[in-house]
Amino acid sequence: MAVKHRCKVCGYIYEDDPKNAGFPFEAQDDSYLCVVCGAPKSEFEEIRTRD
């Protein structure tokens, strides 16, 4: 299972891959903002997928 993070405001899925500069979500600074809606990191929830 893959662990991803979903913005609870707009539904954007943060994936730990090259489009996010390869940074794991947890490594993002607390000032990280959703690239779609600008919500803060605290508005993301962990989800598990069967990728």
Secondary structure by P-SEA (a helix, b strand, c coil): cbbbbbcccccccccccccccccccccccccccccccccccccbbbbbccc
